[in-house]
Amino acid sequence: MNQPVQIQVNGRQYRLPQQPTVIVCVDGCQFEYLEAAAAAGVAPYLKHLLAEGAVFQGDCVVPSFTNPNNLSIVTGAPPAVHGICGNYFFDPAADGGRGAEVMMNDPAYLRAGTVLAAAADAGASVAVVTAKDKLRKLLGHRMKGICFSSEKADQVTLAENGIEDVLGLVGMPVPDVYSAALSEFVFAAGVRLLETRHIDLMYLSTTDYVQHKWAPGTEGANAFYAMMDKYLRRMDELGAVIGLTADHGMNAKHDPKTGQPNVIYLQDLLDDWLGKGVDAGGARVILPITDPYVVHHGALGSYATIYLPRDIDADAIGQRIAAMPGIDVVLTNAQACARFELPPDRVGDLVVVSDQSVVLGTSASRHDLTGLTVPLRSHGGISEQTVPLLFNRKTEGIPGKARLRNFDILDVALNHV
Ligand SMILES: [Zn+2]
């Protein structure tokens, strides 16, 4: 057998795959979803993986949001290295230096290369399929190969996506952006790609629409994992090494009696404490969960960052917030960036993390909660940090009880199975 080609990305070594390797990021996959579906008998392949595969618990990146974690997984590095610490941030350089709140989904904000791009440069055949298009450009940045989203599967071109006629390949219509089918399309496309061409390395990333609505073991959740089960089994039959993880967990964030979300509106509080709003030079609360698709969570998560006026004592404000019920931890910029490995220039003066059952808002008037048709489930905090890492092969050189990071998954799948 030939010696595997080695690549080095962000200070880590990876062997290029000698058999098709599929990394799956199941958005919002709290461990309990897998266990509940396996126990209910609806996901026999996942049950087999949990019993016979290599199974680890790991920690995702905090803020436990989708983009920071997807980018960590594909770069093998924390946000301090790749720069993506949310969907949304306050860019001091925007608007001619006056600063503005902007989306962080443009590849211009990415500060590190991906393992996917490096593998493709080294000659591997690489494919990426995401549910939402917002992630596609970040994940496929400078990558030669196939890269498309289910959301815009009808708009692919050879020049932009490395593939044509995805709808013909998959045999499914373009799903609604708020649907379980958006994720099913990702799996179906992954299977069809493996069936129709040579793929060395594939990255599949779903959406957490189902997990925001359905708790582990409920009908909607089990139906999703039963769907996923069939496609994973098929990929296994096609000879793929499979590594499955999540970008973050998911928890109920509402009052069980009333079904109303448990929200602390930080901007309203700070406007009151400082006697002025952000437009008058007051504090600015940023919720990095904010993105164009807020219907299922109302832009409410368990992580916020706050920019304070220069003359305000950040420690005193931090202590006042930390003393409130429902707050897990308040950290200064330096403390948060050290603990969570974040880029200091994209984080405010304070970082606020709320408890497992509580979310953080800006002003009550700025959150449209009419789209919350079921009681709120969300993420973002330390309480959603535990994620599964599952492999359909035995691993070598990793202690069975090792606590991994979700962004170790490429290392494990390429170097240790
Ligand atoms: Zn997510």
Residues whose N, C-alpha, C, O or C-beta is under 5 A from the ligand:
A	BS01	ZN	D27 G28 F65 T66 D208 D247
